[in-house]
């Protein structure tokens, strides 16, 4: 009996000694995988619930737009145009009858073979009876020819053209002596209004890095020669932008 107890104790001790690092390692990996799965599921449920609630609340915040459909009969009659004031009356001399080109009935005995109607030239040269009787209205007014008003385009206006102006003659601006002594360089952007004959009509400085170069740049711009811009087979006025660069190396070479 005592020997059996000793044998059982030894076997229990042997079993205890066999439980060690390898068993713990197996249990650790198994429980670690289960913990990661459970953690992923829990986080997914919480995050999904958060974004789902946020999405449902966002749909509730959308303003409702009500649309009312009306029948044509519910619109009522259109506004009356009777309230519109009538156009101003134009004064016309009364009882005015033309004296040229109007046939006058005469007896047959008084009709001559040489009687003719007034020609277009005679009608146009004859004074108007209405002007003669209208108390001096239009007296002394003579219309010689139509006056064609051709204004210059605005500097920022869009002018469609089929062909842009091309530079035929370029003028190099004079480098100011003061800028040479001061060792100053710069750039001036000038907008030139090119006329229908290709010559500059106006030059305006739109940007400058040094005001000392403005006058020489404008003077050089007015000496340019272009081919005129073309639109619908005819020349048109357009604005072109030309940069003038002032560099000391160019002044030294010049």
KOLROVEX-997203 format. One record per atom (N, C-alpha, C): residue in three letters; y, x, z. Coordinates in steps of 0.001 Angstrom, whole numbers, plus 524288, in hexadecimal, padded with zeros to 5 digits. Last residue first. Layout:
! KOLROVEX-997203
AlaYXZ ...
END
This chain:
! KOLROVEX-997203
Unk97EF6861C96D524 Unk9831E85FCC6D1BF Unk987E5863436D1F2 Unk9794D866D86DCAB Unk977DA867BB6D735 Unk97C0C865D96D380 Unk97E60862E66E58C Unk97E7E868826E490 Unk97D2B869C66DEEE Unk97C27858666E4C3 Unk9819B85A066E490 Unk9820785FD46E367 Unk97156858926E5EA Unk97388856C86E0EA Unk979378586F6E063 Unk970CD85C086F023 Unk96E8C85F546EC08 Unk9708E85DB06E6A6 Unk9751D853C36F5AF Unk97811858946F549 Unk975E085C316F105 Unk974CE847006F053 Unk9720A84B566F2CC Unk9750C8505D6F1C9 Unk975F783A156EF8A Unk9795183E9F6EFED Unk97668842CB6F304 Unk9719A830146E767 Unk9702E833CD6EB7F Unk973AE8389B6EB1F Unk973438233C6E4E0 Unk975B1828476E3C2 Unk9749882BDF6E861 Unk96C0F8189C6DF8A Unk96D0581C256E3F2 Unk96F5E821536E214 Unk96F9880C876DA51 Unk96EE38120C6D8F9 Unk96FD0815496DDE9 Unk96C6C7FFFA6D652 Unk96D4D803596DAD1 Unk96BEB808F26D95B Unk972E07F66F6CE73 Unk96ED57FA676CF09 Unk9705D7FDF56D391 Unk975587E97B6CA78 Unk9766D7EDA16CE35 Unk971CD7F15A6CE65 Unk978BA7E4A36BD9A Unk975347E5386C210 Unk977327E99D6C594 Unk97BCC7DC826B2FC Unk97DBA7DFEF6B716 Unk979D57E0016BB9C Unk974A87DCDE6A6CF Unk976847DA356AB7E Unk978787DE496AF5B Unk9725F7DB5069907 Unk973B77DE8569D99 Unk975C37DB306A217 Unk967437D42B693C2 Unk96CDD7D51F69431 Unk96E0A7D8546990B Unk95D347D038693A4 Unk95F147D31A68F0C Unk964F77D3F268F1D Unk95BCE7CCA869DD1 Unk95C107C8ED69974 Unk95EB07CB60694AB Unk961AA7D7C76A2A8 Unk95F2E7D2DD6A426 Unk960047CEF469FC5 Unk9638E7E4FA6A5DB Unk9629C7E11A6A1BB Unk95FC87DC6A6A415 Unk96D4B7EE416A9E1 Unk968C47EAFF6AB0C Unk968617E69A6A700 Unk971BF7F8FC6A1BA Unk972857F40F6A48A Unk96D527F14F6A5A8 Unk97029806306A527 Unk96EE2802316A14A Unk96F497FCEE6A40D Unk97B3680CB16AB17 Unk9761180A3E6AB25 Unk9751F807666A601 Unk98227817076B0B5 Unk98193813B86AC13 Unk97BF2811CC6ABFB Unk98AE381AA36BB40 Unk985B8819DF6B8F2 Unk986128167C6B407 Unk9944981B1F6C045 Unk993CA81E196BB71 Unk98E8081D976B8DC Unk9936E815DF6C96D Unk99693813646C561 Unk9966B816646C03E Unk98DD581D3C6CF44 Unk98B32818766CD81 Unk98E3D815C96C927 Unk9956A824AE6D1C9 Unk99137826206CE28 Unk98E7D8214B6CC02 Unk99B5B81EA06D8B8 Unk99DD0820C46D406 Unk999AD822516D000 Unk993FA81CB86E08C Unk996158184C6DD8B Unk9988F81A386D87C Unk992758271C6E41A Unk98E0D8241F6E204 Unk98FFA81F896DEB3 Unk99C6D82A2F6E7BB Unk99A1582CDC6E33C Unk9958F829DF6E0D4 Unk99D54822596F01C Unk9A0D78225E6EB94 Unk99E97825726E6F6 Unk994E78253A6F72A Unk99551820116F4B6 Unk998A28202C6EFBB Unk993E082E4B6FCE1 Unk991AB82E4E6F79E Unk992888292A6F4B8 Unk997E882C31706A1 Unk99A8C8302370380 Unk998B28302B6FDDB Unk99156825C670BEF Unk9958782350708F5 Unk9986C8273A70582 Unk983FD8274D70BAF Unk988E2829FB70CFD Unk98D2A827C870984 Unk97C4D820A1708B5 Unk97B4D823C870D5C Unk98019826D070F10 Unk97D918139F7046F Unk97F538190970414 Unk97E1781BCE7092C Unk97CBD808636FC77 Unk97A9A80B63700D4 Unk97C33811107001D Unk9829C803DD6F4C0 Unk97FA3800556F821 Unk97D4E8032E6FCCF Unk98E018049A6EDA6 Unk98A878079A6F119 Unk987C9803C86F4C3 Unk98F787FFEB6E0DF Unk990227FEC96E66A Unk98C3A802106E97E Unk995E77FE916D4E7 Unk99249801C26D7F9 Unk99384801056DDBE Unk9972A7F82B6C897 Unk998897F86C6CE16 Unk994607FBB56D0D7 Unk9943D7F9F26BE98 Unk998F37F6D26BF73 Unk99ACE7F7356C512 Unk98E8B803656B67F Unk98F60801746BBD3 Unk994837FE786BC3B Unk989677FF006AA22 Unk98D0D802366AD1D Unk98DC17FFF96B29A Unk9838E7F85D6A3EA Unk980EA7FCCD6A653 Unk9846B800556A97B Unk988257EF6E6A09C Unk9884D7F3CC69CFA Unk985D87F8C069F3A Unk9876B7E8D36A8F0 Unk984387E79D6A461 Unk984417EBFA6A04A Unk9879A7F1916B44F Unk9899A7ED6E6B0E9 Unk9860C7ECB36AC2A Unk982327F3A26C05A Unk981F57F5596BAE7 Unk9838B7F0CB6B76D Unk9867F7F6C86CC1C Unk986447F2256C8C7 Unk9869B7F3F36C31D Unk97F977FE816D4EC Unk982FF7FE7B6D060 Unk982357F9666CD5F Unk97EE78030B6E1A0 Unk97D687FED06DE1C Unk981737FE616D9CC Unk97ADD80EE16E753 Unk97F1980BFF6E4C3 Unk97CBD807C86E14A Unk9783B816756F20F Unk975F88128E6EE87 Unk97A6280F176EC7D Unk978CA823AD6F4F2 Unk97BEC81EEF6F468 Unk9793781B626F070 Unk9753D82DB26FDBD Unk973B882A556F960 Unk97705825656F982 Unk9780883B3F70172 Unk977658359E7023D Unk975D9832DB6FD46 Unk97CF18467C70890 Unk979EC844147045F Unk9795483E3B70577 Unk985D48507F70C0C Unk9842B84B0870C9C Unk9814B84939707C8 Unk98B36859C970E26 Unk98587859D470D8B Unk983218547370E0E Unk995CD85A3570E40 Unk993458585A7130D Unk98D5B85881712BA Unk997CA85D7F70423 Unk99948860EA70878 Unk996A885F5170D8E Unk993E9854A36FEDA Unk9917C859CA6FDFF Unk992CB85D6F7027E Unk99AA184CF97023C Unk9951F84C8E7039C Unk99250851BD702D0 Unk9A3DA8507B6FDCB Unk9A3858503470372 Unk99DDE84FE070545 Unk9A1D684F556F32D Unk9A25E854946F55F Unk9A1EB854936FB4D Unk99843846416EE9F Unk99D43847426F14A Unk99D5E84CBC6F3B2 Unk992B2846E16E251 Unk991A7847F46E7DC Unk996D8849256EA8B Unk9931283CCA6D93A Unk9956C841A26DAFC Unk99492842496E0D3 Unk9874F837476D388 Unk98C1A836EC6D6B5 Unk98DFB83C4A6D877 Unk983818372D6C68D Unk98288839AC6CB97 Unk987898396C6CED4 Unk9803F82C8C6BECA Unk9848A82FE26C080 Unk98338832056C5EA Unk978BA829446B3BF Unk978EC829DF6B968 Unk97D3382DD16BAD0 Unk976B38204F6A9E5 Unk979D1824D36AB79 Unk97A34824DF6B16A Unk96F0C818AE6A9EB Unk96FCF81BCC6A532 Unk972D2820C96A67B Unk96627811D66B155 Unk96A768159D6B18C Unk96A89818CA6AC84 Unk963BC804796AE7D Unk961CB809D86AE96 Unk9667580D916AE4E Unk9624D7F7BC6B40A Unk965917FBD96B1B8 Unk96307801396B259 Unk956617F0746B13E Unk95A357F2A66B4D3 Unk95D957F6C56B20D Unk953457E53B6AA97 Unk9536C7EAE86AA35 Unk957CB7ECE16ADAB Unk953AE7DAFE6AD73 Unk94EF87DCB46AABF Unk94EB17E2A46AA55 Unk9582B7D6156B9BE Unk958FE7D9046B4E4 Unk953B87DA626B28A Unk95E3B7CE1A6C30F Unk959817CF3F6BFFF Unk95AE17D1F46BAE2 Unk964827D18B6CDF3 Unk965BC7D0C06C86F Unk960D07D2026C547 Unk968137CDE36DA54 Unk963947CF1A6D707 Unk964DB7CDB16D164 Unk972E07D3CE6E123 Unk970A37CF6E6DE30 Unk96C0B7D1576DADA Unk978647DB266E679 Unk9731D7DA186E859 Unk970777D5AF6E555 Unk981E17DB146E12B Unk97F177E0046E19D Unk9796F7DF316E34D Unk983CE7D0B36D7C5 Unk984037D2CA6DD09 Unk980887D79B6DD7B Unk988F77D2D26CACE Unk984DE7D1156CE75 Unk985A07D3806D3D4 Unk995987CEE66C649 Unk991F87D31B6C78B Unk98DD97D1216CB5D Unk9973B7C3FA6BD9A Unk998157C6AF6C28D Unk9940B7CAFD6C34A Unk99C587BF766B379 Unk997C97C2DC6B43A Unk998B17C61D6B91E Unk9A08C7B4D26AD13 Unk9A0E57B75E6B22E Unk99BE27BA646B318 Unk9A6D97B29C6A1BC Unk9A1B77B3ED6A3D1 Unk9A2627B7026A8D6 Unk9AE6F7A89669D4D Unk9AEA57AD576A073 Unk9A94C7AE3A6A2DF Unk9B08C7A3C56907A Unk9ADBB7A3836956E Unk9ADF97A8C569826 Unk9BDA97A35C68B6A Unk9B8197A49868AFE Unk9B5A07A4256905B Unk9C70A79D4468C49 Unk9C6257A0C1687E6 Unk9C0577A1EA68733 Unk9CD3B7926368F66 Unk9C830794EA6905C Unk9C6F17983668BA4 Unk9D93F78F81694D4 Unk9D670791146901D Unk9D182793FB691A6 Unk9E277787146998A Unk9DD6F7898A69AAB Unk9DABC78AB16958D Unk9EB7E781516981A Unk9EBE8786F769817 Unk9E6DE789D169933 Unk9E7277769B69F50 Unk9EB34778BA69BEB Unk9EB6677EA369C71 Unk9E02D771096A522 Unk9DE12775086A1A1 Unk9E21C7777B69E22 Unk9E8117661E6A5A0 Unk9E3387686E6A799 Unk9E11B76C3D6A391 Unk9F123760D76A2D1 Unk9F142766856A320 Unk9EC5F7690B6A530 Unk9EDE77563B6A2F8 Unk9F231758406A63A Unk9F1C475E156A70A Unk9E6B2753A069B07 Unk9E510753FD6A07E Unk9E902756E76A3C6 Unk9E84F7535969088 Unk9EA3B74EED69389 Unk9E91774F6869957 Unk9E3D975C5F68CA1 Unk9E95A75B6B68B88 Unk9EB8F7572668EF8 Unk9D97B75B7668F69 Unk9DCA175F76691F8 Unk9E26F75E9469114 Unk9D66975369688BA Unk9D61E7529868E66 Unk9D9667569169144 Unk9D7537576867EBF Unk9DB10753616807A Unk9DB06752A068650 Unk9D670764D067C4E Unk9D3D17604E67E99 Unk9D7D275C4C6804C Unk9DA6776A1366FDC Unk9DAF27699767594 Unk9D858764A267785 Unk9D1E576F7166621 Unk9D57576B45667B5 Unk9D5CC76B0566DA1 Unk9CA28776876641B Unk9CF8B7787F6647E Unk9D3537746766671 Unk9C1337707666344 Unk9C1957743466793 Unk9C7167763D6684D Unk9C37B76AA665A21 Unk9C2AC767F165F1C Unk9C34D76BA9663B7 Unk9C40977287652A3 Unk9C8B576F7A653C9 Unk9C83776CA2658FE Unk9B99B77603652F4 Unk9BDD47799F65443 Unk9C2D2776B4655A2 Unk9B45276D2F64F81 Unk9B37376F12654CF Unk9B7C9772CD6567C Unk9BD7B764EB64809 Unk9B925768A46489F Unk9B89676A4A64E57 Unk9C0457577964656 Unk9C1A875C8E64890 Unk9BCCC75FEE6492A Unk9BD8575159639D7 Unk9BD417519C63F8E Unk9BE9F7571D64162 Unk9C69D74E9662F55 Unk9C1CE750E663188 Unk9C20B750B063777 Unk9CC1174934623F5 Unk9CBB4748C1629AC Unk9C67474AE262B86 Unk9CC9D749206192E Unk9CD3574E3661BB7 Unk9CC9574DF96219C Unk9CC2E73EF1615F8 Unk9C77A7421C6152E Unk9C7D374754617F9 Unk9D17D735C161EF1 Unk9D1F97398861AC0 Unk9CD0873CD361A72 Unk9D450728E16224C Unk9D07B72D24622A5 Unk9D115730A761DF4 Unk9DA787205262102 Unk9DCEF7250262317 Unk9D93A729AA62375 Unk9D4297186661DCD Unk9D81D71A4461A19 Unk9DA8E71F5D61BF1 Unk9CE11715BD62627 Unk9CBAE718BA621E5 Unk9CFB771AFC61E2E Unk9D4CF717A86326A Unk9D35E7148A62DC0 Unk9D13D718016296B Unk9CE2A71EAA63CA5 Unk9D2CC71D9E63966 Unk9D11A71A2C634D1 Unk9C9AD72320648BB Unk9C90471F4C6447C Unk9CE3171E40641B4 Unk9C7C87302764B46 Unk9CB8972BE964C0E Unk9CAE47280B64791 Unk9BEF6738A1651B5 Unk9C0497357564D10 Unk9C3F8730F364E73 Unk9C2AF743CB657FD Unk9C14573E58658E9 Unk9C2BD73B3265423 Unk9C67C74DD3656EA Unk9C0F574CE8655DE Unk9BF2874762656C3 Unk9CFE074D00660A4 Unk9CDD274FEE65C37 Unk9C80A74EB665BAA Unk9D2AD747E96697D Unk9D5D0746D5664CF Unk9D3CF749AD66005 Unk9CBDB74156673AE Unk9CC94745E26703E Unk9CF797444A66B54 Unk9D24E73AD167DE9 Unk9CF1D73A6067941 Unk9D00573F1F675CA Unk9D3587368C68A5C Unk9D40473B266870B Unk9D04573AA968276 Unk9D3CE72FA5692E0 Unk9D59F72E0568DB3 Unk9D6D8732AC68A2E Unk9D5A9738A669D68 Unk9D414733A069B2E Unk9D687732CA695D3 Unk9D065744CF6A0EA Unk9D4E0741E669EE2 Unk9D31173CF869C19 Unk9C8B6745CF6ABEF Unk9C8D1745EB6A639 Unk9CD75742A86A464 Unk9C44B74C0C6B73D Unk9C88A749376B4B3 Unk9C88E749F96AECC Unk9B872749E86BCF2 Unk9BB5674D776B98E Unk9BF7474A496B6A2 Unk9B47C747A46C9EA Unk9B5FD7459A6C4CF Unk9B945749946C1E0 Unk9A9F774DD86D093 Unk9AF9A74CD76CFD5 Unk9B0C874B246CA45 Unk99E22746786D2F1 Unk9A0E474B186D0F9 Unk9A69C749E06D00D Unk99C7573F496DF04 Unk99C6673FBA6D94F Unk99F4E744996D785 Unk994EC743226EA23 Unk99A04741F56E7B3 Unk999B97429B6E1CE Unk989E473C786EE7C Unk98BB2741276EBD0 Unk990E173FFB6E92B Unk9864F733336F22E Unk98A4D735D86F54E Unk98C5573AC46F2B6 Unk97E5E730026EBE4 Unk9837872D876EB00 Unk987CE730486EE03 Unk974AA733276ED7F Unk9780C736EC6EADE Unk97D70734A06E9D3 Unk96D45731126F918 Unk9707E72F086F4E0 Unk973E67335C6F29B Unk960797363F6FBA2 Unk96617735B26FCDA Unk96936734066F80F Unk9552D72DD46F955 Unk95806732D86F8F7 Unk95DC6732116FA2B Unk94F147255D702DB Unk951C2726416FDD8 Unk9547E72B876FDD1 Unk9435C7298B709CE Unk94840726C570936 Unk94AD8727F970406 Unk939B672D3870CC7 Unk93E06730E770C40 Unk9434C72E3970BA9 Unk931A07263F70C93 Unk93449727077118E Unk938FF72AA97112A Unk92D537269F702B7 Unk9308272202703F3 Unk9337C722B270910 Unk9274D72F6B7032E Unk92C0072F886FFED Unk92F9F72AFB70134 Unk923247321771051 Unk9228C72FA270B39 Unk927B472FE27083F Unk920C473DB57174F Unk923DC7390B71651 Unk922C773702710DB Unk91A6874447720FB Unk91A03742CA71B79 Unk91CE473D9C71ABF Unk91CF574E4E72950 Unk91DB6748B97287E Unk91DBA747A2722AE Unk9167C75720730F2 Unk9183C755FC72BA6 Unk9187A7501072B05 Unk9180275FC473B54 Unk916E675A747399E Unk9195B759807344A Unk9123776A9F7401D Unk91628768D473C66 Unk914947636E73A75 Unk91065770E274BF1 Unk90E8C76CC37487E Unk9131876AD974521 Unk90F5F77E6174E9C Unk912757798B74E81 Unk91059775B874A6F Unk9053A78420755AC Unk907427835175069 Unk90A6277E3875041 Unk9007E784E675F3F Unk90614785F675F00 Unk9086D7850D7599A Unk8F5E77835175DC5 Unk8F8D577F0E7603A Unk8FEB077FDC75FD4 Unk8F31078CD5759A1 Unk8F2F37883E75630 Unk8F5F2783B27588A Unk8F3C1792CF762AD Unk8F75D793CA75E57 Unk8F76C78F4175A8B Unk8EB8078F1776896 Unk8F0CE78DF776A5E Unk8F4CA78EE176609 Unk8E32779326762B1 Unk8E3B878D7776334 Unk8E93578C0076508 Unk8E4EA79DF6763E6 Unk8E51B79B9D75EB1 Unk8E5DB795B375EFE Unk8E38379F0976EBD Unk8E8927A05E76C61 Unk8E92479DEC76704 Unk8D8FC79C4976FAE Unk8DCEC7990D7724D Unk8E25679A1276FF3 Unk8D4C57A488769CC Unk8D3E779F1F76826 Unk8D7F279B8076A98 Unk8D7967AD5A76F76 Unk8D9DA7ACA076A47 Unk8D90A7A71276846 Unk8D18C7AB32778C4 Unk8D7417AC10778EB Unk8D9B87AAF277397 Unk8C7497AA8677537 Unk8C9B27A5F1777A9 Unk8CFA27A66D777AE Unk8C5C17B4BC7719A Unk8C57A7B05776DF4 Unk8C7FE7AB7777027 Unk8C69F7BA3A77B14 Unk8CA7D7BB03776E8 Unk8CA6C7B690772FE Unk8BDC47B60B78086 Unk8C3127B5967829E Unk8C7377B63877E5F Unk8B5677B87B779AF Unk8B6637B30977B36 Unk8BBF67B26377D30 Unk8B6167C35877925 Unk8B6A67C0387746B Unk8B7EF7BA90775B0 Unk8B4207C62B78383 Unk8B93D7C73E78139 Unk8BA297C3FF77C49 Unk8A99C7C2BE78448 Unk8ADA57C08D787B5 Unk8B3157C16C78566 Unk8A48F7C8D677CAE Unk8A4717C31A77C41 Unk8A8D57C0B677F85 Unk8A6547D2E478098 Unk8A85C7D16F77B71 Unk8A8A77CB8677ADC Unk8A0CD7D25378A41 Unk8A6777D33D78A37 Unk8A8E07D1A0784FA Unk8969F7D1027869D Unk898F97CCE0789C8 Unk89EF87CD7E789C5 Unk8953C7DA8278140 Unk894C47D58577E77 Unk8977A7D13078176 Unk8967A7E1B77896B Unk89A0D7E1C8784FF Unk899EA7DCA578203 Unk88DF67DEF778FFD Unk8934B7DE65791D8 Unk897467DE5978D6C Unk885717E1977899C Unk8863E7DC1F78B21 Unk88BE27DB4578CF2 Unk886EA7EC60788FA Unk887267E93978439 Unk888117E3787858A Unk885607EF0679384 Unk88A627F02A790F2 Unk88B087ECDF78BF8 Unk87AFB7EC6F7955E Unk87F0B7E950797F8 Unk8846E7EA3D79578 Unk876557F41E78ECE Unk875287EE8C78E2C Unk8797D7EB377908A Unk879F57FD8D792C5 Unk87B0A7FC0C78D66 Unk87A317F63778C86 Unk875EA7FCF779D43 Unk87B8D7FD5279C33 Unk87CD47FB84796A2 Unk86B0C7FCFE79C37 Unk86D867F85079E60 Unk8736E7F85579D1C Unk8699D8072C79844 Unk867F38029679543 Unk86AAE7FDA279729 Unk86DBA80D1F7A078 Unk8701280D6B79B54 Unk86E9F808BA797F7 Unk866C880AEB7A89D Unk86C478093C7A907 Unk86EF98093E7A3B6 Unk85DD480FB07A48A Unk85DE680A057A560 Unk86388807FA7A5CE Unk8612781A3C7A441 Unk85F9E8179079F65 Unk85FA6811AA79FFF Unk8630181C9C7AEF2 Unk8673381CAE7AB1D Unk865E0819997A628 Unk85933815537B58F Unk85D74819157B5BA Unk86154818617B14D Unk84D2E8134B7BB27 Unk851FB810737B9CF Unk8568E8142F7BA47 Unk8451C819957BF57 Unk84572819137B9A5 Unk84A5B816357B7D9 Unk8461A818AD7C9E9 Unk847E081D8C7C79A Unk8483481D3C7C1B1 Unk841B380F137CB9A Unk8473C80FD37CCA3 Unk8493D814CA7CA0E Unk83745811117C947 Unk83A3F80D6E7C5FD Unk8402280E267C6B9 Unk834DD817D67D159 Unk834A3819D17CC04 Unk837B5816457C851 Unk835C3811467D9CE Unk83961815A87D958 Unk8396A817E37D3E6 Unk82D9B80A9C7D7A1 Unk832F0808867D7BF Unk836EA80CE27D731 Unk82535811A27D8B1 Unk8264880F3C7D3A0 Unk82BCE80D017D35B Unk8260B814007E34D Unk826CF818287DF71 Unk8280A815F27DA05 Unk823E680A627E7AD Unk8290880CBB7E892 Unk82A2E810F87E48D Unk819A0809267E485 Unk81D94805777E2A7 Unk82314807AA7E348 Unk814E6811657EA13 Unk814BE811687E453 Unk818EE80DC47E214 Unk8168880E4F7F43C Unk818EA813307F28B Unk81928813587EC93 Unk810A58054B7F457 Unk81640804E67F554 Unk81907809BB7F368 Unk806A9809767F2C6 Unk808DF805EA7EEDE Unk80EC78055D7EF72 Unk8055980F3E7FBDA Unk8059A811FA7F6DF Unk807F080E877F29B Unk8049B8076380312 Unk8090C80AF08035B Unk809AC80DDA7FE44 Unk7FB4F8034580000 Unk800008000080000 Unk804E58036980000 
END
